[in-house]
Amino acid sequence: MQTSNVTRKELAEVVAGKLGYPLSSCSDIVDRLFNAMKASMLDGSSIKLVHFGTFSVRDKKPRKGRNPRTGKAITIQERQIVSFRPSKQLRARVNRQA
C-alpha cells in the first residue's frame, strides 16, 4: 500500500480546479477552514462533518509508563488529545478498497 500526504497546497489546487477561482483565493479558503476547525477544538467543541467523521477533544488521565531508553518508570501527565471517528460511510468505503 502506497501512502502519501495531502498538503494544504494540494487541497487549495483541488478547490481551485473545482470552483475556477484563483489559487490564492482557494488557499485562503483552505487556511480559514483549518483555522476555524482549530479554534473550535481549542474551545473544546467537536466538529462533525457529515459523511466524513467527527473530530473531538478528549481528556486522557495520568498513567504510569516507562522510558523505553532507560527503562525507568515515569508518570505520564494528564493531557488532551484530538481524536477522529470516521462516519459509517467513510469506514465502509475505506474497507471496500482495502
Distance bins in CASP14 RR format, pairs under 12 A and 6 or more apart:
PFRMAT RR
TARGET T0000
AUTHOR 0000-0000-0000
RMODE 2
METHOD distances of the structure
MODEL  1
1 94 0 0 0 0 0 1 0 0 0 0 0
1 97 0 0 0 0 1 0 0 0 0 0 0
1 98 0 0 0 0 1 0 0 0 0 0 0
4 10 0 0 0 0 1 0 0 0 0 0 0
5 11 0 0 0 0 0 1 0 0 0 0 0
6 12 0 0 0 0 0 1 0 0 0 0 0
6 13 0 0 0 0 0 1 0 0 0 0 0
6 14 0 0 0 0 1 0 0 0 0 0 0
6 30 0 0 0 0 0 1 0 0 0 0 0
7 13 0 0 0 0 1 0 0 0 0 0 0
7 14 0 0 0 0 0 1 0 0 0 0 0
7 27 0 0 0 0 0 1 0 0 0 0 0
7 30 0 0 0 0 1 0 0 0 0 0 0
7 34 0 0 0 0 0 1 0 0 0 0 0
8 14 0 0 0 0 0 1 0 0 0 0 0
8 15 0 0 0 0 0 1 0 0 0 0 0
8 23 0 0 0 0 0 1 0 0 0 0 0
8 26 0 0 0 0 0 1 0 0 0 0 0
8 27 1 0 0 1 0 0 0 0 0 0 0
8 28 0 0 0 0 0 1 0 0 0 0 0
8 29 0 0 0 0 0 1 0 0 0 0 0
8 30 1 0 1 0 0 0 0 0 0 0 0
8 31 1 0 0 1 0 0 0 0 0 0 0
8 32 0 0 0 0 0 1 0 0 0 0 0
8 33 0 0 0 0 1 0 0 0 0 0 0
8 34 1 0 0 1 0 0 0 0 0 0 0
8 35 0 0 0 0 0 1 0 0 0 0 0
9 15 0 0 0 0 0 1 0 0 0 0 0
9 16 0 0 0 0 0 1 0 0 0 0 0
9 23 0 0 0 0 1 0 0 0 0 0 0
9 24 0 0 0 0 0 1 0 0 0 0 0
9 26 0 0 0 0 1 0 0 0 0 0 0
9 27 1 0 0 1 0 0 0 0 0 0 0
9 30 0 0 0 0 1 0 0 0 0 0 0
9 31 0 0 0 0 0 1 0 0 0 0 0
10 16 0 0 0 0 0 1 0 0 0 0 0
10 17 0 0 0 0 0 1 0 0 0 0 0
10 23 0 0 0 0 0 1 0 0 0 0 0
10 26 0 0 0 0 0 1 0 0 0 0 0
10 27 0 0 0 0 0 1 0 0 0 0 0
10 30 0 0 0 0 1 0 0 0 0 0 0
11 17 0 0 0 0 0 1 0 0 0 0 0
11 18 0 0 0 0 0 1 0 0 0 0 0
11 23 0 0 0 0 0 1 0 0 0 0 0
11 26 0 0 0 0 1 0 0 0 0 0 0
11 27 0 0 0 0 1 0 0 0 0 0 0
11 28 0 0 0 0 0 1 0 0 0 0 0
11 29 0 0 0 0 1 0 0 0 0 0 0
11 30 1 0 1 0 0 0 0 0 0 0 0
11 31 0 0 0 0 1 0 0 0 0 0 0
11 33 0 0 0 0 1 0 0 0 0 0 0
11 34 0 0 0 0 1 0 0 0 0 0 0
12 18 0 0 0 0 0 1 0 0 0 0 0
12 19 0 0 0 0 0 1 0 0 0 0 0
12 20 0 0 0 0 0 1 0 0 0 0 0
12 21 0 0 0 0 1 0 0 0 0 0 0
12 22 0 0 0 0 0 1 0 0 0 0 0
12 23 1 0 0 1 0 0 0 0 0 0 0
12 24 0 0 0 0 1 0 0 0 0 0 0
12 25 0 0 0 0 1 0 0 0 0 0 0
12 26 1 0 1 0 0 0 0 0 0 0 0
12 27 1 0 1 0 0 0 0 0 0 0 0
12 28 0 0 0 0 1 0 0 0 0 0 0
12 29 1 0 0 1 0 0 0 0 0 0 0
12 30 1 0 1 0 0 0 0 0 0 0 0
12 31 0 0 0 0 1 0 0 0 0 0 0
12 32 0 0 0 0 0 1 0 0 0 0 0
12 33 0 0 0 0 0 1 0 0 0 0 0
12 34 0 0 0 0 0 1 0 0 0 0 0
13 19 0 0 0 0 0 1 0 0 0 0 0
13 20 0 0 0 0 0 1 0 0 0 0 0
13 21 0 0 0 0 0 1 0 0 0 0 0
13 22 0 0 0 0 0 1 0 0 0 0 0
13 23 1 0 0 1 0 0 0 0 0 0 0
13 24 0 0 0 0 0 1 0 0 0 0 0
13 26 1 0 0 1 0 0 0 0 0 0 0
13 27 0 0 0 0 1 0 0 0 0 0 0
13 29 0 0 0 0 0 1 0 0 0 0 0
13 30 0 0 0 0 1 0 0 0 0 0 0
14 20 0 0 0 0 0 1 0 0 0 0 0
14 21 0 0 0 0 0 1 0 0 0 0 0
14 23 0 0 0 0 0 1 0 0 0 0 0
14 26 0 0 0 0 1 0 0 0 0 0 0
14 27 0 0 0 0 0 1 0 0 0 0 0
14 29 0 0 0 0 0 1 0 0 0 0 0
14 30 0 0 0 0 1 0 0 0 0 0 0
15 21 1 0 0 1 0 0 0 0 0 0 0
15 22 0 0 0 0 0 1 0 0 0 0 0
15 23 0 0 0 0 1 0 0 0 0 0 0
15 24 0 0 0 0 0 1 0 0 0 0 0
15 25 0 0 0 0 1 0 0 0 0 0 0
15 26 1 0 1 0 0 0 0 0 0 0 0
15 27 0 0 0 0 1 0 0 0 0 0 0
15 28 0 0 0 0 0 1 0 0 0 0 0
15 29 1 0 0 1 0 0 0 0 0 0 0
15 30 1 0 0 1 0 0 0 0 0 0 0
15 31 0 0 0 0 0 1 0 0 0 0 0
15 32 0 0 0 0 0 1 0 0 0 0 0
15 33 0 0 0 0 1 0 0 0 0 0 0
16 22 1 0 0 1 0 0 0 0 0 0 0
16 23 1 0 1 0 0 0 0 0 0 0 0
16 24 0 0 0 0 1 0 0 0 0 0 0
16 25 1 0 0 1 0 0 0 0 0 0 0
16 26 1 0 1 0 0 0 0 0 0 0 0
16 27 0 0 0 0 1 0 0 0 0 0 0
16 28 0 0 0 0 0 1 0 0 0 0 0
16 29 0 0 0 0 1 0 0 0 0 0 0
16 30 0 0 0 0 1 0 0 0 0 0 0
17 23 0 0 0 0 1 0 0 0 0 0 0
17 25 0 0 0 0 0 1 0 0 0 0 0
17 26 1 0 0 1 0 0 0 0 0 0 0
18 26 0 0 0 0 1 0 0 0 0 0 0
18 29 0 0 0 0 0 1 0 0 0 0 0
19 25 0 0 0 0 1 0 0 0 0 0 0
19 26 1 0 0 1 0 0 0 0 0 0 0
19 29 0 0 0 0 1 0 0 0 0 0 0
19 30 0 0 0 0 0 1 0 0 0 0 0
20 26 0 0 0 0 1 0 0 0 0 0 0
20 29 0 0 0 0 0 1 0 0 0 0 0
21 27 0 0 0 0 1 0 0 0 0 0 0
21 28 0 0 0 0 1 0 0 0 0 0 0
21 29 1 0 0 1 0 0 0 0 0 0 0
21 30 0 0 0 0 0 1 0 0 0 0 0
22 28 0 0 0 0 1 0 0 0 0 0 0
22 29 0 0 0 0 0 1 0 0 0 0 0
23 29 0 0 0 0 0 1 0 0 0 0 0
23 30 0 0 0 0 0 1 0 0 0 0 0
24 30 0 0 0 0 0 1 0 0 0 0 0
24 31 0 0 0 0 0 1 0 0 0 0 0
25 31 0 0 0 0 0 1 0 0 0 0 0
25 32 0 0 0 0 0 1 0 0 0 0 0
26 32 0 0 0 0 0 1 0 0 0 0 0
26 33 0 0 0 0 0 1 0 0 0 0 0
27 33 0 0 0 0 0 1 0 0 0 0 0
27 34 0 0 0 0 0 1 0 0 0 0 0
28 34 0 0 0 0 0 1 0 0 0 0 0
28 35 0 0 0 0 0 1 0 0 0 0 0
29 35 0 0 0 0 0 1 0 0 0 0 0
29 36 0 0 0 0 0 1 0 0 0 0 0
30 36 0 0 0 0 0 1 0 0 0 0 0
30 37 0 0 0 0 0 1 0 0 0 0 0
31 37 0 0 0 0 0 1 0 0 0 0 0
31 38 0 0 0 0 0 1 0 0 0 0 0
32 38 0 0 0 0 0 1 0 0 0 0 0
32 39 0 0 0 0 0 1 0 0 0 0 0
33 39 0 0 0 0 0 1 0 0 0 0 0
33 40 0 0 0 0 0 1 0 0 0 0 0
33 47 0 0 0 0 0 1 0 0 0 0 0
33 49 0 0 0 0 0 1 0 0 0 0 0
34 40 0 0 0 0 0 1 0 0 0 0 0
34 41 0 0 0 0 0 1 0 0 0 0 0
34 47 0 0 0 0 0 1 0 0 0 0 0
34 55 0 0 0 0 0 1 0 0 0 0 0
35 41 0 0 0 0 0 1 0 0 0 0 0
35 42 0 0 0 0 0 1 0 0 0 0 0
36 42 0 0 0 0 0 1 0 0 0 0 0
36 43 0 0 0 0 0 1 0 0 0 0 0
36 45 0 0 0 0 0 1 0 0 0 0 0
36 47 0 0 0 0 1 0 0 0 0 0 0
36 55 0 0 0 0 0 1 0 0 0 0 0
37 43 0 0 0 0 0 1 0 0 0 0 0
37 44 0 0 0 0 0 1 0 0 0 0 0
37 45 0 0 0 0 1 0 0 0 0 0 0
37 46 0 0 0 0 0 1 0 0 0 0 0
37 47 1 0 1 0 0 0 0 0 0 0 0
37 48 0 0 0 0 0 1 0 0 0 0 0
37 49 0 0 0 0 1 0 0 0 0 0 0
37 54 0 0 0 0 0 1 0 0 0 0 0
37 55 1 0 0 1 0 0 0 0 0 0 0
37 56 0 0 0 0 0 1 0 0 0 0 0
37 57 0 0 0 0 0 1 0 0 0 0 0
37 82 0 0 0 0 1 0 0 0 0 0 0
37 84 0 0 0 0 0 1 0 0 0 0 0
38 44 0 0 0 0 0 1 0 0 0 0 0
38 45 0 0 0 0 0 1 0 0 0 0 0
38 47 0 0 0 0 1 0 0 0 0 0 0
38 55 0 0 0 0 0 1 0 0 0 0 0
38 57 0 0 0 0 0 1 0 0 0 0 0
38 82 0 0 0 0 1 0 0 0 0 0 0
39 45 0 0 0 0 1 0 0 0 0 0 0
39 47 0 0 0 0 0 1 0 0 0 0 0
40 46 0 0 0 0 1 0 0 0 0 0 0
40 47 1 0 1 0 0 0 0 0 0 0 0
40 48 0 0 0 0 0 1 0 0 0 0 0
40 49 0 0 0 0 0 1 0 0 0 0 0
40 54 0 0 0 0 0 1 0 0 0 0 0
40 55 0 0 0 0 1 0 0 0 0 0 0
40 56 0 0 0 0 0 1 0 0 0 0 0
40 57 0 0 0 0 1 0 0 0 0 0 0
40 82 0 0 0 0 0 1 0 0 0 0 0
41 47 1 0 0 1 0 0 0 0 0 0 0
41 54 0 0 0 0 0 1 0 0 0 0 0
41 55 1 0 0 1 0 0 0 0 0 0 0
41 56 1 0 0 1 0 0 0 0 0 0 0
41 57 1 0 1 0 0 0 0 0 0 0 0
41 58 0 0 0 0 0 1 0 0 0 0 0
41 80 0 0 0 0 1 0 0 0 0 0 0
41 81 0 0 0 0 0 1 0 0 0 0 0
41 82 1 0 0 1 0 0 0 0 0 0 0
41 83 0 0 0 0 0 1 0 0 0 0 0
41 84 0 0 0 0 0 1 0 0 0 0 0
42 55 0 0 0 0 0 1 0 0 0 0 0
42 57 0 0 0 0 1 0 0 0 0 0 0
42 80 0 0 0 0 1 0 0 0 0 0 0
42 82 0 0 0 0 0 1 0 0 0 0 0
43 56 0 0 0 0 0 1 0 0 0 0 0
43 57 0 0 0 0 1 0 0 0 0 0 0
44 55 0 0 0 0 0 1 0 0 0 0 0
44 56 0 0 0 0 1 0 0 0 0 0 0
44 57 1 0 1 0 0 0 0 0 0 0 0
44 58 0 0 0 0 1 0 0 0 0 0 0
44 59 0 0 0 0 0 1 0 0 0 0 0
44 80 0 0 0 0 1 0 0 0 0 0 0
44 82 0 0 0 0 0 1 0 0 0 0 0
45 54 0 0 0 0 0 1 0 0 0 0 0
45 55 0 0 0 0 1 0 0 0 0 0 0
45 56 0 0 0 0 1 0 0 0 0 0 0
45 57 1 0 0 1 0 0 0 0 0 0 0
45 82 0 0 0 0 0 1 0 0 0 0 0
46 53 0 0 0 0 1 0 0 0 0 0 0
46 54 1 0 1 0 0 0 0 0 0 0 0
46 55 1 0 0 1 0 0 0 0 0 0 0
46 56 1 0 1 0 0 0 0 0 0 0 0
46 57 1 0 0 1 0 0 0 0 0 0 0
46 58 0 0 0 0 1 0 0 0 0 0 0
46 82 0 0 0 0 0 1 0 0 0 0 0
46 83 0 0 0 0 1 0 0 0 0 0 0
46 84 0 0 0 0 0 1 0 0 0 0 0
46 85 0 0 0 0 1 0 0 0 0 0 0
47 53 0 0 0 0 1 0 0 0 0 0 0
47 54 1 0 0 1 0 0 0 0 0 0 0
47 55 1 0 1 0 0 0 0 0 0 0 0
47 56 1 0 0 1 0 0 0 0 0 0 0
47 57 0 0 0 0 1 0 0 0 0 0 0
47 82 0 0 0 0 1 0 0 0 0 0 0
47 83 0 0 0 0 0 1 0 0 0 0 0
47 84 0 0 0 0 1 0 0 0 0 0 0
47 85 0 0 0 0 0 1 0 0 0 0 0
48 54 1 0 1 0 0 0 0 0 0 0 0
48 55 0 0 0 0 1 0 0 0 0 0 0
48 56 0 0 0 0 1 0 0 0 0 0 0
48 84 0 0 0 0 0 1 0 0 0 0 0
48 85 0 0 0 0 1 0 0 0 0 0 0
48 86 0 0 0 0 0 1 0 0 0 0 0
48 87 0 0 0 0 1 0 0 0 0 0 0
49 55 1 0 0 1 0 0 0 0 0 0 0
49 56 0 0 0 0 0 1 0 0 0 0 0
49 84 0 0 0 0 0 1 0 0 0 0 0
49 85 0 0 0 0 0 1 0 0 0 0 0
49 86 0 0 0 0 0 1 0 0 0 0 0
49 87 1 0 0 1 0 0 0 0 0 0 0
49 89 0 0 0 0 0 1 0 0 0 0 0
49 90 0 0 0 0 1 0 0 0 0 0 0
50 87 1 0 0 1 0 0 0 0 0 0 0
50 88 0 0 0 0 0 1 0 0 0 0 0
50 89 0 0 0 0 1 0 0 0 0 0 0
50 90 0 0 0 0 0 1 0 0 0 0 0
51 86 0 0 0 0 1 0 0 0 0 0 0
51 87 1 0 1 0 0 0 0 0 0 0 0
51 88 0 0 0 0 1 0 0 0 0 0 0
51 89 1 0 1 0 0 0 0 0 0 0 0
51 90 1 0 0 1 0 0 0 0 0 0 0
51 91 0 0 0 0 0 1 0 0 0 0 0
51 92 0 0 0 0 0 1 0 0 0 0 0
51 93 0 0 0 0 1 0 0 0 0 0 0
52 84 0 0 0 0 1 0 0 0 0 0 0
52 85 0 0 0 0 0 1 0 0 0 0 0
52 86 1 0 0 1 0 0 0 0 0 0 0
52 87 1 0 1 0 0 0 0 0 0 0 0
52 88 0 0 0 0 0 1 0 0 0 0 0
52 89 0 0 0 0 1 0 0 0 0 0 0
52 90 1 0 1 0 0 0 0 0 0 0 0
52 91 0 0 0 0 0 1 0 0 0 0 0
52 93 0 0 0 0 0 1 0 0 0 0 0
52 94 0 0 0 0 0 1 0 0 0 0 0
53 83 0 0 0 0 0 1 0 0 0 0 0
53 84 1 0 0 1 0 0 0 0 0 0 0
53 85 1 0 0 1 0 0 0 0 0 0 0
53 86 1 0 1 0 0 0 0 0 0 0 0
53 87 1 0 1 0 0 0 0 0 0 0 0
53 88 0 0 0 0 1 0 0 0 0 0 0
53 89 0 0 0 0 1 0 0 0 0 0 0
53 90 1 0 0 1 0 0 0 0 0 0 0
53 91 0 0 0 0 1 0 0 0 0 0 0
53 94 0 0 0 0 0 1 0 0 0 0 0
54 82 0 0 0 0 0 1 0 0 0 0 0
54 83 0 0 0 0 1 0 0 0 0 0 0
54 84 1 0 0 1 0 0 0 0 0 0 0
54 85 1 0 1 0 0 0 0 0 0 0 0
54 86 0 0 0 0 1 0 0 0 0 0 0
54 87 1 0 0 1 0 0 0 0 0 0 0
54 88 0 0 0 0 0 1 0 0 0 0 0
54 90 0 0 0 0 0 1 0 0 0 0 0
55 81 0 0 0 0 0 1 0 0 0 0 0
55 82 1 0 0 1 0 0 0 0 0 0 0
55 83 1 0 0 1 0 0 0 0 0 0 0
55 84 1 0 1 0 0 0 0 0 0 0 0
55 85 0 0 0 0 1 0 0 0 0 0 0
55 86 0 0 0 0 0 1 0 0 0 0 0
55 87 0 0 0 0 0 1 0 0 0 0 0
56 80 0 0 0 0 0 1 0 0 0 0 0
56 81 0 0 0 0 1 0 0 0 0 0 0
56 82 1 0 0 1 0 0 0 0 0 0 0
56 83 1 0 1 0 0 0 0 0 0 0 0
56 84 0 0 0 0 1 0 0 0 0 0 0
56 85 1 0 0 1 0 0 0 0 0 0 0
57 79 0 0 0 0 0 1 0 0 0 0 0
57 80 1 0 1 0 0 0 0 0 0 0 0
57 81 1 0 0 1 0 0 0 0 0 0 0
57 82 1 0 1 0 0 0 0 0 0 0 0
57 83 1 0 0 1 0 0 0 0 0 0 0
57 84 0 0 0 0 0 1 0 0 0 0 0
58 78 0 0 0 0 0 1 0 0 0 0 0
58 79 0 0 0 0 1 0 0 0 0 0 0
58 80 1 0 0 1 0 0 0 0 0 0 0
58 81 1 0 1 0 0 0 0 0 0 0 0
58 82 1 0 0 1 0 0 0 0 0 0 0
58 83 1 0 1 0 0 0 0 0 0 0 0
58 84 0 0 0 0 0 1 0 0 0 0 0
58 85 0 0 0 0 0 1 0 0 0 0 0
59 77 0 0 0 0 0 1 0 0 0 0 0
59 78 1 0 0 1 0 0 0 0 0 0 0
59 79 1 0 0 1 0 0 0 0 0 0 0
59 80 1 0 1 0 0 0 0 0 0 0 0
59 81 0 0 0 0 1 0 0 0 0 0 0
59 82 0 0 0 0 0 1 0 0 0 0 0
59 83 0 0 0 0 0 1 0 0 0 0 0
60 76 0 0 0 0 1 0 0 0 0 0 0
60 77 0 0 0 0 1 0 0 0 0 0 0
60 78 1 0 0 1 0 0 0 0 0 0 0
60 79 1 0 1 0 0 0 0 0 0 0 0
60 80 1 0 0 1 0 0 0 0 0 0 0
60 81 1 0 1 0 0 0 0 0 0 0 0
60 82 0 0 0 0 0 1 0 0 0 0 0
60 83 0 0 0 0 0 1 0 0 0 0 0
61 75 0 0 0 0 0 1 0 0 0 0 0
61 76 0 0 0 0 1 0 0 0 0 0 0
61 77 0 0 0 0 1 0 0 0 0 0 0
61 78 1 0 0 1 0 0 0 0 0 0 0
61 79 0 0 0 0 1 0 0 0 0 0 0
61 80 0 0 0 0 0 1 0 0 0 0 0
61 81 0 0 0 0 0 1 0 0 0 0 0
62 74 0 0 0 0 0 1 0 0 0 0 0
62 75 1 0 1 0 0 0 0 0 0 0 0
62 76 1 0 0 1 0 0 0 0 0 0 0
62 77 1 0 1 0 0 0 0 0 0 0 0
62 78 1 0 1 0 0 0 0 0 0 0 0
62 79 0 0 0 0 1 0 0 0 0 0 0
63 73 0 0 0 0 0 1 0 0 0 0 0
63 74 0 0 0 0 1 0 0 0 0 0 0
63 75 1 0 0 1 0 0 0 0 0 0 0
63 76 1 0 1 0 0 0 0 0 0 0 0
63 77 0 0 0 0 1 0 0 0 0 0 0
63 78 0 0 0 0 1 0 0 0 0 0 0
63 79 0 0 0 0 0 1 0 0 0 0 0
64 72 0 0 0 0 0 1 0 0 0 0 0
64 73 1 0 0 1 0 0 0 0 0 0 0
64 74 1 0 0 1 0 0 0 0 0 0 0
64 75 1 0 0 1 0 0 0 0 0 0 0
64 76 1 0 0 1 0 0 0 0 0 0 0
64 77 0 0 0 0 0 1 0 0 0 0 0
65 71 0 0 0 0 1 0 0 0 0 0 0
65 72 0 0 0 0 1 0 0 0 0 0 0
65 73 1 0 0 1 0 0 0 0 0 0 0
65 74 1 0 1 0 0 0 0 0 0 0 0
65 75 1 0 0 1 0 0 0 0 0 0 0
65 76 1 0 1 0 0 0 0 0 0 0 0
65 77 0 0 0 0 0 1 0 0 0 0 0
66 72 1 0 0 1 0 0 0 0 0 0 0
66 73 1 0 1 0 0 0 0 0 0 0 0
66 74 1 0 0 1 0 0 0 0 0 0 0
66 75 0 0 0 0 0 1 0 0 0 0 0
66 76 0 0 0 0 1 0 0 0 0 0 0
67 73 0 0 0 0 1 0 0 0 0 0 0
67 74 1 0 1 0 0 0 0 0 0 0 0
67 75 0 0 0 0 0 1 0 0 0 0 0
67 76 0 0 0 0 0 1 0 0 0 0 0
68 74 0 0 0 0 0 1 0 0 0 0 0
84 90 0 0 0 0 0 1 0 0 0 0 0
84 91 0 0 0 0 0 1 0 0 0 0 0
85 91 0 0 0 0 1 0 0 0 0 0 0
86 92 0 0 0 0 1 0 0 0 0 0 0
86 93 0 0 0 0 1 0 0 0 0 0 0
86 94 1 0 0 1 0 0 0 0 0 0 0
86 95 0 0 0 0 0 1 0 0 0 0 0
87 93 0 0 0 0 1 0 0 0 0 0 0
87 94 0 0 0 0 0 1 0 0 0 0 0
88 94 0 0 0 0 0 1 0 0 0 0 0
88 95 0 0 0 0 0 1 0 0 0 0 0
89 95 0 0 0 0 0 1 0 0 0 0 0
89 96 0 0 0 0 0 1 0 0 0 0 0
90 96 0 0 0 0 0 1 0 0 0 0 0
90 97 0 0 0 0 0 1 0 0 0 0 0
91 97 0 0 0 0 0 1 0 0 0 0 0
91 98 0 0 0 0 0 1 0 0 0 0 0
92 98 0 0 0 0 0 1 0 0 0 0 0
END
